[in-house]
Amino acid sequence: MRAFSIVLAAIAIFASTAASQAQTYMRLTGSTAFRSNTHNAIRNIMAAGHTYAYTGSSFSSANQSIFTGTVGGNPVIIKCSWSGSVDGTNTVSNSVPIAFLPDSTTQTTGGQSGVTAVTTSTPGADVSPPDVGMADTFQNATPFNTNPLTEIKVGVIGFKWLVNRGLTQLTVAVDTNGTNTASVASTAGLLAGMTITGNANIPNDAKIGQIIDGTTFTIVKNSDGTPRSATGTASGVNTVFVLPAPFSNLNSQLAQALWANGKISLALFTGLNAHRTIDVWATGRDPGSGTRLTAFAESGIGVNSTVIQYQPTISGGAVTSHIPWPAGTYNGIPYTQGNGGQTSGGNLVNYVTATTSAINGYYVSYMSVNDAVNAIAGGAKELSWNGSFYSLDGVKEGSYPFWCYEFVAYRSSIPTATKTVADTLANQIITVDAPIKLSEMGVGRASDGGLITPNY
């Protein structure tokens, strides 16, 4: 009997050890605006030696990725397939299967780039309901609140309104002498206020400059106009000059009118009679986007409003034509003509870094601060919101209200081991990887776009 008891004990120990070492999966979807922070947090919770792979050339903006390693000593495979925050709330809460990269995806410790993306019809794809969603919005602000999720508030993310880089552009040769001032051989077509975009050969890799008279320009920082240092010498460099949009602010009334109609006159922004025949057009994200929901909540457009947004055709950095966004569906949910939009902020960057003489007007849109960095580097212009420009302190203290909370959200029915990994990820974001930490916020709000009140 004693020998039999020892055998049973040994079996129990083996079973317990095997269970603790069983492969755990966590499948993530949701916010494209927060994917860069999430990717970093995933790598930070995994032990050294983990491997990973991702689609495209950019890890921070990859639409699909896979990570294999250990978390807390246990084997874990984490897969991401980003579709937008609202769409993520739908697929997580309603257990809708979506496509993830297969386990067999080639991975390396340095990150295997260029992996081919998969769809639900791709042979070998992992088509499964996601376990966890990264959400930019409260679940109760979305249409998908029948099945309540556990929502862990993990940080704050900011957004910006932008206008595209200009109607037309001019390419001229530029000479520099190693300072922050350069000159051009010909001044034809140059106007005060023009900006420089898209030339890495300008000293210090400056992307933005400003014409200060007919022959010279000063390289400036994107935000405050302070001259930046420059090193090296470039001679005869072809540089693109753009005359930016003649307005710098967007307010709630203009936003509501613009997205309700799809376009309004530039004169409403500038107060100039001469601008009545030039248009400002709306463009933006699809209905599955949390960035869109946040923008529409903050502006008073209405989180579930039907709007008109335009889809441009772009060639050589210039818009050649556009149409109201075609009608379509996202994960089986239909939207009408004009009410669609881009699937990610990274794709939307292309719209606001194009010139727009073909449509005789400008695009205004919204995107996360992370995506706005790339847009502004490409020549887009940041707009103040109701008179305030984005700043970290402005968000933290309440003077800049275009922000939202980020959540880790999951079903209560997910496996315990998966929940443990999700909670570990949430804690990592809260303490380290949130762009704005909850502990730093001097203000808060109880709903998307809701009243901001002090935390103290």
C-alpha positions in Angstrom: 0.0 0.0 0.0 2.8 2.4 0.9 4.5 1.7 -2.5 1.2 2.4 -4.3 0.8 5.7 -2.4 4.3 6.7 -3.4 3.4 6.0 -7.1 0.3 8.1 -6.8 2.2 11.0 -5.2 4.8 10.8 -8.0 2.0 10.8 -10.7 0.4 13.9 -9.0 3.8 15.7 -8.9 4.4 14.9 -12.6 0.9 16.0 -13.5 1.4 19.3 -11.6 4.7 19.9 -13.2 3.4 19.1 -16.7 0.4 21.5 -16.2 2.7 24.3 -15.1 4.9 23.8 -18.2 2.0 23.4 -20.7 2.0 25.8 -23.6 -0.1 28.9 -22.9 -1.6 30.9 -25.8 -2.7 34.5 -25.7 -4.2 36.1 -28.8 -4.5 39.9 -28.9 -6.4 42.3 -31.1 -7.8 45.8 -30.9 -6.1 49.2 -30.9 -3.8 50.1 -33.8 -3.0 53.3 -32.0 -1.6 51.4 -29.0 0.1 48.5 -30.8 3.6 49.9 -30.6 3.4 50.2 -26.8 1.8 46.8 -26.6 4.5 45.2 -28.7 7.2 46.7 -26.5 5.4 45.5 -23.3 5.1 41.9 -24.7 8.8 41.8 -25.2 9.4 43.2 -21.8 7.4 40.5 -20.0 9.1 37.7 -21.9 12.3 36.2 -20.6 15.6 36.8 -22.5 16.0 34.6 -25.5 12.4 34.8 -26.8 11.8 34.9 -30.5 9.3 36.9 -32.6 8.3 37.8 -36.1 6.0 40.4 -37.7 4.5 41.5 -41.0 5.9 44.3 -43.0 9.1 46.2 -42.3 8.1 48.1 -39.1 7.8 46.3 -35.8 6.0 49.2 -34.2 3.3 49.3 -36.8 3.0 45.7 -37.8 -0.6 44.5 -38.3 0.2 40.9 -37.3 3.0 39.5 -35.0 3.9 36.4 -33.0 6.1 36.0 -29.9 7.4 32.7 -28.5 9.1 32.4 -25.1 8.4 32.2 -21.4 6.5 34.5 -19.0 7.1 33.8 -15.3 8.9 30.6 -16.2 6.0 29.2 -18.2 6.0 28.6 -22.0 3.9 31.2 -23.8 3.0 32.0 -27.4 1.5 35.5 -27.9 -0.1 36.5 -31.2 -1.3 39.9 -32.3 -3.7 40.8 -35.1 -4.6 44.5 -34.9 -8.0 45.6 -36.4 -9.0 48.7 -34.4 -10.2 49.2 -30.9 -14.0 49.0 -31.5 -13.6 46.1 -33.8 -11.5 44.4 -31.2 -14.2 44.9 -28.5 -16.6 43.2 -30.9 -14.4 40.2 -31.7 -13.3 39.6 -28.1 -16.7 40.1 -26.4 -18.5 38.0 -29.0 -15.8 35.4 -29.6 -15.5 36.2 -33.3 -12.7 34.2 -35.0 -10.1 36.2 -36.8 -6.8 35.4 -38.4 -3.5 35.1 -36.6 0.0 34.0 -37.8 0.5 30.2 -37.5 2.8 28.6 -34.9 5.1 27.6 -37.7 6.0 31.2 -38.6 9.8 31.6 -38.7 10.9 33.7 -35.7 14.3 35.0 -34.6 15.6 36.6 -31.4 16.2 39.8 -33.3 12.7 39.8 -34.8 11.9 38.3 -38.2 10.4 41.0 -40.4 8.5 40.8 -43.7 6.3 37.8 -42.7 3.4 37.4 -45.0 0.1 38.5 -43.5 -2.7 35.9 -43.2 -6.5 36.1 -43.5 -9.2 33.8 -42.4 -9.0 32.0 -45.8 -5.2 31.6 -45.7 -4.2 27.9 -45.6 -2.5 27.2 -42.3 -3.6 30.4 -40.6 -4.6 30.3 -37.0 -8.3 31.3 -37.1 -9.4 31.7 -33.5 -11.4 34.1 -31.3 -9.0 36.6 -29.7 -8.6 36.3 -25.9 -7.7 39.9 -25.2 -8.4 43.3 -26.7 -6.4 46.5 -26.3 -9.2 49.1 -26.2 -9.0 52.9 -26.6 -12.6 53.2 -25.4 -14.9 52.1 -22.6 -16.9 49.1 -23.8 -20.2 50.8 -23.0 -19.4 53.5 -25.6 -19.3 50.9 -28.4 -22.2 49.0 -29.9 -20.8 45.8 -28.5 -21.7 45.7 -24.9 -24.0 42.8 -24.6 -21.3 40.5 -23.2 -19.4 42.6 -20.6 -15.6 42.3 -20.5 -13.2 42.7 -17.7 -11.6 46.1 -18.3 -8.2 47.0 -16.8 -7.3 50.6 -17.2 -3.6 50.7 -18.0 -2.7 54.2 -19.3 -3.6 57.2 -21.3 -3.0 57.9 -25.0 -3.2 61.3 -26.7 -4.4 62.2 -30.2 -4.0 65.1 -32.6 -5.9 66.8 -35.4 -3.9 67.3 -38.6 -4.3 69.0 -42.0 -2.4 67.7 -45.0 0.9 69.3 -46.1 -0.4 71.7 -48.8 -2.1 72.2 -52.2 1.1 72.2 -54.2 4.9 71.7 -53.8 8.0 73.0 -55.5 11.3 71.2 -55.8 14.5 73.3 -56.0 18.2 72.8 -55.5 19.6 73.9 -52.1 23.1 74.7 -50.9 24.1 74.7 -47.2 27.3 75.7 -45.5 27.1 73.5 -42.5 25.0 75.9 -40.5 21.2 76.0 -39.9 20.8 78.4 -42.8 20.8 77.5 -46.5 20.3 79.2 -49.8 18.8 78.4 -53.2 20.0 79.4 -56.6 16.6 80.4 -57.8 13.9 82.1 -55.8 11.1 81.6 -58.4 8.0 80.2 -56.7 9.3 80.4 -53.2 7.0 82.1 -50.7 7.4 83.1 -47.1 5.9 80.5 -44.8 6.7 77.5 -47.1 7.9 74.3 -45.3 10.5 71.7 -46.4 9.6 68.1 -46.3 11.0 64.7 -47.2 14.7 65.3 -47.6 17.2 63.5 -45.3 20.1 65.2 -46.9 19.3 68.5 -45.2 21.8 68.9 -42.3 20.8 67.1 -39.1 18.2 65.1 -41.1 15.8 68.1 -40.6 12.5 67.4 -42.3 10.8 70.8 -41.7 12.1 74.2 -42.5 10.7 77.7 -43.0 11.4 80.3 -45.7 12.5 83.5 -43.9 13.0 85.6 -47.0 13.2 85.0 -50.8 16.6 83.3 -50.7 17.3 81.6 -47.4 15.5 79.4 -44.9 16.1 78.3 -41.4 15.7 74.7 -40.3 13.3 74.6 -37.3 11.8 72.2 -34.9 8.3 70.9 -35.6 6.7 72.3 -32.5 8.0 75.7 -31.3 10.0 77.0 -34.3 13.3 77.2 -32.4 16.3 76.9 -34.8 18.0 73.5 -34.6 21.7 72.7 -34.9 23.0 71.4 -38.1 26.2 69.5 -39.1 27.8 68.7 -42.4 27.4 70.3 -45.8 25.1 69.5 -48.7 25.4 71.1 -52.1 22.8 71.1 -54.9 20.4 68.9 -53.0 16.9 68.8 -54.5 14.5 69.8 -51.7 10.7 69.9 -51.6 9.0 73.1 -50.5 5.3 73.2 -49.6 3.0 76.0 -48.8 1.0 74.6 -45.8 -2.7 75.1 -45.1 -3.5 78.7 -44.1 -5.1 77.8 -40.7 -3.9 76.3 -37.5 -6.9 75.6 -35.3 -10.0 73.3 -35.4 -12.9 73.7 -33.0 -16.0 71.7 -32.1 -18.4 73.5 -34.4 -16.2 73.2 -37.4 -15.5 69.5 -36.8 -19.2 68.7 -36.5 -20.0 70.6 -39.7 -17.1 69.0 -41.6 -17.9 65.4 -40.7 -21.6 65.8 -41.2 -21.2 67.2 -44.7 -17.8 65.7 -45.8 -16.6 69.2 -46.8 -16.9 72.8 -45.8 -15.4 76.0 -47.2 -11.9 77.1 -46.2 -13.4 80.5 -45.5 -15.0 79.1 -42.3 -11.5 78.4 -41.0 -9.8 81.6 -42.1 -12.5 84.2 -42.2 -11.3 85.3 -45.7 -13.7 85.9 -48.6 -11.1 84.7 -51.1 -11.2 81.3 -49.6 -14.9 80.6 -50.2 -14.1 78.5 -53.3 -11.5 76.3 -51.6 -12.7 73.3 -49.7 -11.7 71.5 -46.5 -12.5 67.7 -46.7 -13.0 65.1 -44.0 -11.0 61.9 -44.0 -10.3 59.4 -41.2 -10.7 55.9 -39.8 -13.2 53.1 -40.3 -16.1 52.4 -37.8 -14.0 49.7 -36.1 -11.5 52.3 -34.9 -11.2 53.5 -31.3 -9.3 56.5 -32.5 -12.4 57.5 -34.5 -14.7 56.9 -31.6 -12.5 59.0 -29.3 -12.4 61.8 -31.9 -16.1 61.8 -32.5 -16.8 61.7 -28.7 -14.4 64.6 -27.9 -15.7 66.8 -30.8 -19.4 66.2 -30.2 -19.8 64.6 -33.7 -21.2 61.6 -31.9 -19.6 58.2 -31.3 -22.0 56.2 -33.5 -22.8 59.0 -36.0 -22.9 58.3 -39.7 -20.5 60.7 -41.3 -18.9 61.4 -44.7 -15.2 60.8 -45.1 -13.2 60.8 -48.4 -10.9 58.2 -49.8 -8.2 59.7 -52.0 -6.2 58.2 -54.8 -2.5 59.1 -54.4 0.3 59.0 -57.0 3.8 60.3 -56.5 2.9 62.0 -53.2 0.0 63.9 -54.7 -3.8 63.3 -54.5 -5.1 62.8 -58.1 -8.8 62.3 -57.2 -11.1 61.2 -54.4 -14.5 59.7 -53.7 -16.7 59.3 -50.6 -15.5 56.2 -48.9 -17.3 53.2 -50.5 -19.9 51.3 -48.5 -18.6 48.0 -47.0 -18.5 45.9 -43.8 -16.1 45.2 -41.0 -16.4 41.7 -39.5 -19.9 41.4 -41.0 -21.2 44.8 -39.8 -22.2 47.0 -42.7 -21.5 50.7 -43.1 -22.9 53.1 -45.7 -21.1 55.1 -48.4 -18.9 57.8 -46.9 -19.0 56.2 -43.4 -15.9 54.0 -44.0 -12.3 54.9 -43.6 -8.7 53.6 -43.2 -8.1 50.5 -41.2 -5.1 52.0 -39.3 -3.5 55.3 -38.4 -0.3 54.3 -40.2 -2.2 54.1 -43.5 -3.9 57.4 -42.8 -0.5 59.1 -42.6 -0.3 58.8 -46.4 -3.4 61.0 -46.8 -2.1 63.9 -44.8 1.4 63.8 -46.3 0.1 64.2 -49.9 -0.4 67.4 -51.8 -3.9 68.2 -52.9 -4.1 70.7 -55.8 -6.3 68.2 -57.7 -9.1 68.6 -55.2 -8.5 72.3 -54.7 -8.6 71.9 -50.9 -7.2 70.3 -47.8 -7.8 67.1 -45.8 -8.4 67.3 -42.0 -8.1 64.1 -40.0 -7.3 62.7 -36.6 -4.7 60.1 -35.4 -2.7 59.0 -32.4 0.3 61.0 -31.3 2.5 58.1 -32.4 1.2 58.2 -36.0 1.2 62.0 -36.0 5.0 62.0 -35.5 5.3 60.3 -38.9 2.7 62.5 -40.5 4.3 65.8 -39.3 7.8 64.5 -40.4 6.2 64.1 -43.8 4.9 67.6 -43.9 1.4 67.4 -42.3 0.5 70.3 -40.1 -0.7 69.9 -36.5 -3.8 71.8 -35.6 -4.6 73.1 -32.1 -7.9 71.8 -30.7 -10.2 74.6 -29.5 -7.1 76.8 -29.2 -4.8 74.3 -27.4 -2.0 72.3 -28.9 -1.1 68.8 -27.6 1.4 68.5 -24.8 2.1 65.9 -22.2 1.4 68.5 -19.4 -1.7 69.6 -21.2 -3.1 66.1 -21.1 -2.0 65.4 -17.5 -3.4 68.7 -16.2 -6.6 68.9 -18.3 -6.0 71.8 -20.7 -5.8 69.5 -23.7 -8.8 67.2 -23.7 -8.2 65.0 -26.9 -7.1 61.8 -25.1 -8.6 58.6 -23.8 -7.8 55.7 -21.4 -6.3 52.5 -22.7 -7.7 49.2 -21.4 -6.6 45.6 -21.4 -10.0 43.8 -21.8 -10.8 40.1 -21.8 -13.7 37.7 -21.3 -14.1 36.1 -17.8 -14.1 32.7 -19.5 -10.6 32.7 -20.8 -8.2 30.1 -19.3 -6.6 30.9 -16.0 -3.1 30.7 -17.5 -4.0 33.1 -20.3 -5.6 35.5 -17.8 -2.3 35.4 -15.8 -0.4 36.5 -18.9 -3.0 39.2 -19.7 -2.7 40.6 -16.1 1.1 40.5 -16.3 0.9 42.5 -19.6 -1.5 45.0 -18.0 0.8 45.5 -15.0 3.8 46.0 -17.3 2.0 48.7 -19.3 0.7 50.4 -16.1 4.2 50.6 -14.5 6.5 51.0 -17.5 5.2 51.1 -21.1 2.1 53.4 -21.0 2.9 56.6 -23.0 1.2 58.5 -20.2 0.9 56.7 -16.9 -2.2 56.7 -14.8 -0.1 57.8 -11.8 0.9 60.9 -13.7 -2.6 62.1 -14.4 -3.8 65.1 -12.4 -7.3 64.8 -14.0 -9.7 62.0 -15.1 -13.0 61.4 -16.8 -15.7 58.8 -16.5 -16.5 58.3 -20.1 -15.1 58.9 -23.6 -15.2 62.6 -24.3 -16.7 63.1 -20.9 -16.2 66.0 -18.4 -12.6 66.3 -17.2 -12.3 66.7 -13.4 -9.3 66.9 -11.1 -8.0 63.8 -9.4 -6.8 65.8 -6.4 
